Amino acid sequence: MYDLAVDIGGTFTDCVIHDAERELVIAAKAPSRREDLGGGVLDSVRAAADRLGVPLADVLSSTRRFIHGSTVATNAMIERDGARTAYVTTAGHEDTLAIGKIFQKRAGLSEREISHLNRLQMADPPLVPRERVLGVRERLDYRGRVVVPLTDAEIAATIERVRESGVESVAVCLLWSFIEPEHEQRLTKAMRQALPGVYVSASVDVSPVLGEYERGVTTALNAYLGPPISRYLGGLQELLSENGLTAPVLLMTAGGGVVSIDRARQKPVTMLDSGPVGGTLGSRFVGAAYDEEDIICTDVGGTSFDVSLVIGEELQLEHEPVIAQYVFKIPKVAVKSIGAGGGSIAWVDRLGVLKVGPQSAGARPGPACYGRGGELPTVTDANLILGYLNPDNFLGGAMTLDRGAAVRAFEPLAEQLGLSVEEAAAGVHKIMNSHMADLLRGSTIERGHDPRDFELFAYGGAAATHAVGYSAEAGVRSIRIPADATAFSALGMLTADLTHSFERGRPVSTPFADEDFATMASVFGELGEQAAEQLRLDGEDPEAATTRRSLLMRFRAQVHEIEIDVPPEISLDAAGIDALIERFTERYERTYGEGSAYPDAGVEITTFRLTATIPTSLDSLPELAGRAGSAAEARTGSREAYFEAGGFRPVDVYDGERLAPGNRVEGPAVIERYGDTVLIPPGLAGEMDGRGSITVEVGDAAAGSGDRGRVSGGRLDPITYEVIRNRLWAINDEQAQTAARKSGSQFIYEAFDFNAGLLDGDGNGLFAGVYVLFHTTGLDMTVKEIMRRFPEISDGDVFITNDPWVGAIHFNDFVTVTPIFADGEIVSWAALVMHYQDVGGPVPGSFVVGSHNVFEECPIVTPLKLMDGGRYCQEVEDLLLRNTRTPMMNGLNLRATVASQITTKRRVLEIVERYGVEALKAATVQVQEEVEETVRGRLAEIPDGEWFDHVYLDHDGHTYELYEVKLRLVKRDGKLTFDFTGTSEQAPGMINGTISGLRGGVMTAVLVMLGYEMPWSTGGLRDVIEIVSEPGTINNCEYPAPCSGGSVCAEEATENVAGTVIGKMLGASTALREESMTVWYPYFNIVILAGTDQYGEPLASLMFDNSAGGGGARLWGDGVDCGGYFESVSCVCPNVESNEKIFPVLELYRRRAAGSYGHGRRRGGTGIEFGTISYDVDADLEVIVTNHGAAQPGAPGLYGGFPCALNTNVVLRDADTRARLGAEGAISGEVDVTAKGREVLEAKARTTLSTADVLITRNEGGPGYGDPLRRDPEAIVADVRTGLCGREDAERIYGVVLDGEGFDAERTAARREAMRAERLAGAHPVAEAVERYGAVGVGVAS
Amino acid sequence: MGGPPIGDSIALRREGDGTVVTACAECDHVFGPADHDPKLGAVMKELSIADLSPLNEVGMTDRLVARHFYCPDCALLLAVNVQQKGDPVMLEWRLDPAAA
């Protein structure tokens, strides 16, 4: 009998056959057939059968299990050739997928990509176009109670609309269906009956958990993939049956199990990204044979490097993976990947720095040495040049490599670097190892795992050649390269079990009542029944299954959950749940650090999960049989190979197929095997064991010893520089993520209102994280002021301040900086800035509307030591917490900050230990030089000149006054001068900004618009940027001017005007004009709800829906709809379900707001509009507003584009909302209700929201770019069709005459011609206006 | 001189006498020397900020105006400036003579 696994890869399809009787494992490969994947599968099986010496039909007919890993689902997503799909959801919420929680624009992208705001877009094309999103009139509340019933007539009407849409698949996701599925189930049942040819996917079946965006995405993905997967699997089963297979085909899932074909058809989303999982399973299985419980699994193929972990023999799952910028909720084995493999292309950037990848030569044309037409230097070419690969014995001799072609490909690269070909190739090999080591660290150290505690498994065609390099670099000490490493993923699939996982979101919180315990038992009971039913459908006996129950738990108000097992011996009663909470708390502290748990907040169970497993895995891995002899007998000769220490030297070459258990091979050596080549550097040794694995003990060669960086004339060699630079960048990201995970504040973990930075020893900024940028632009001020004020700074000190004149933007932003000492001197500073929810003062939240000076605002904490020589200064914490309304949240933030600072310090010192102090110092200088040169290079592409603009601030906290920020930008001699002369004097209210905000606004605009795809180093810009400003003005106020609103007032104004003039300037550059854009969501529309929530608890928090303003229009395209704000690429707009669970509200509708943007040839992105009523409370709520752009457009358009529309908050008083909701089934806007009063809230306002009122909030979109009359009429038609442009605006602003579903070209041309004539009628020469009003701006004395 | 326009509306053009001028990207109307804001060769009209968007009707329509600047030949919209009524005309950019 045989067990058989087939894994389809991009280049090859691998097959592994386990012959149970002969205790033999055979692997074989066949080229993948892109247009006929099933044919490729059969080819690979035939190849394996040939190697086994058994006819194909005999193998198939004697196969008891056929396991298949397919990339069909992943490819369907990448190539976007899934089914034509409709999406059905609760009326009023049709834009959920399009809004994408804002975060969609950056989900799954690298930090480098994220830093280029101008290029960010929502998923394109969208999974489901807006036209095929259908609203259903029905509504449940956060407890599953019916607010609007779903009628039979509505079901019938919905089915008709689906039919008319002509789709082959439909996804259904109704709000709160995971709590009460009745509406959704009734609707989908009716659809399946009425539309038999349509694939119907219900969210309650696919992912019944909190969060309509992720649940909806998961369901939409399932629907999108359903038809093509069904077709593929049907065809495959038929093909294999025709060739003799009688056993069922089982499909590999990304969760690490296998499922039947029928189940895969029902839930194809589980197959997404399942490709690398086989290797992880294989590592766990093989590791168990060696008693290795903790394994780092590394897979190096032709184009990618994948890393996953096995801890305590458990696979590590991620619960919110990303594909094509869509976050979905299917637990899958956590695999981190980068574009680094044998095909990765080496190149030199404009600064002369050597880079490797992420572009790949792929399989066609492949590396130059493949001789298939490739001419670019790749990693495989480097390995061949360095003598690591045998040109005559590649893939077991099946392929010959051309060393001459590899050398020719490398020559231009070497010349650019001023190195020999061999040195350049060695550099490529080393940088490749460095990239992979960074990913290893990202998968281990940054998650709190010490790589020294793990065994590393290396597999995939290129792993064996790089494993020692990347492992040593990352600090791993022991490496195992298994037999058949080249087809290891297929081998791993044989070790999968038949697994079904069912889950249900059903939030319950402490203190638990008896009914909660009953709910828990009931939910697990339902999940158990679902699992049993599925197993019966698979033809399995449910009694034979092992069942695992688990809970996703978190501290109340947090977002990050931890999965806790519920062992059979624990009963779901008070004592049992207490025990689980204890386990949760312990696990939390183990994950996030001692003291990080926050039990006072209470604990919440969000999701119940049950996994049923039928064991189908192989029992054990066969041992090698019949091999004996010494290593010398396997030696086939020697050749020259290159090593960094000593250059080329002779290495022994061994035939891996002839090595016997116990053979030890001393380095330098290479061991050639069927599909890979194991490289053993000098000083190390490899040893073959009884299962054919080769183990290399790296030991002291791992990170932490020797290999100091080469510093010459204060500069590092380019390779070590790249390594240290990337390491510092990664350390800063780790610093931010550590703090975010440990914070208990929504401001941090949900709104990401924080940031981390690294500085050099003198306090010059090196790196800033991808969170709120202006938090880090004043760090140099803070550090330099601390160095001035504290003559004695010691190792172990940590400083803290919220002084807006010393680097903080306003009082809520606490800045913490930590000196890092090495060899007795400060070599670097770590820094973290967090927005604290409340820091005292007369107004909750500390935005002090009505203040006249700082004495009426909040306590100022001038720089103090939070830690003194390693001692945590409790007295300072006491002082800080004594002055706030939220001491627990603030205390937790303080501890999270200190923990992240200490971690950062340790990481930086690891670099010192590895490369030396001088290397670190040289790298910090070179980072700033690199940034300066990059920006100067970009400036060189822009003609010299002057640009001018202005913005207003409306309302100073007392009255509706206008304040003006004027800016003249001068670009000359490779420098930018930002001259704010003429700006309004400081205001008598809280809207002022200090010098910190002024610099923050300028630097944010510069970094976002000119500093993309490079480290955000303000230190590198200190000689490039000059700011001219008069103290005492609104964005450079003098103490003690009030400035508690500084971050969202004067700072944003500065940022808006600076961004506008830079966008204007970039438009003048031939080379960089595509970088020209308007600013994003100019002024944050802060709306705070206060009072008592539906649970009887005090309420005072921001509605984070207001993060969703519109992106700025780009010269090359429209702004991102609901793209978020300018100063943070990482802001988030939460789910409606999250809001309704936390706040006593019902969000009637939420959508992209038509016309909220600035019109233009390229329009700005839309803002958001949402309607809210209070819900489940009787008392009034308080509504507190702080914004600008409510009485005047927040920021201008460019080159004829219109400014954005206004931020607006309207309260409709005594409205008939609830009655109309009941009668009509949905409220989609102000027009749908009748009110007795209408109150437009001012830019600074405090008012009430009664149970009869409705709050309508609309955020600014982005400003426009170019003349609206030049906009493509087809784009207008699309905007009208999707509700983003009103029909009236289409004609009035754009001159487009609509005609049915399209436009009338002739009448549009005539209309536009008439509009141009109207423009000129009554227009006057500008010179006349200048004569009348005077002029301001460029060429005018200020 | 060729090359892409500045922003979305202005082209640079070298005249027969060697001077560089700004011209309309749509109709080639010459606004003036390249080291002057092209606006100075344009025409303008003051409209309400509500004309930019009906959503602006709740704004300071009494205090603010939206100044629209057009090419006098083809009416291409060059710029829109929101300013307080009676404020000086805003001159937005000029290139240095050598750069132009």
Interface residues (C-beta under 8 A of the other chain):
Chain A: P943 D944 G945 E946 W947 F948 D949 H950 Y952 D954 Y960 L962 R972 K1064 M1065 G1067 A1068 T1070 R1073 S1076 L1115 G1155 S1156 G1158 H1159 R1161 A1190 A1191 Q1192 P1193 P1196 G1197 L1198 Y1199 G1200 G1201 F1202 P1203 A1205 L1206 T1208 V1240 R1258 Y1265 G1266 D1267 P1268 L1269 R1270 D1289 M1315 R1316 A1317 R1319 L1320 G1322 A1323 H1324 P1325 V1326 A1327 A1329 V1330 Y1333 G1334 A1335 V1336 G1337 V1338 G1339 V1340
Chain B: G3 P4 I6 G7 D8 S9 I10 E26 H36 D37 K39 L40 G41 A42 V43 M44 K45 I49 L52 S53 P54 L55 N56 V58 G59 M60 R63 L64 A66 R67 H68 F69 Y70 P72 C74 A75 L76 L77 L78 A79 V80 N81 V82 Q83 Q84 G86 D87 P88 V89 M90 L91 E92 W93 R94 L95 D96 A98 A99 A100
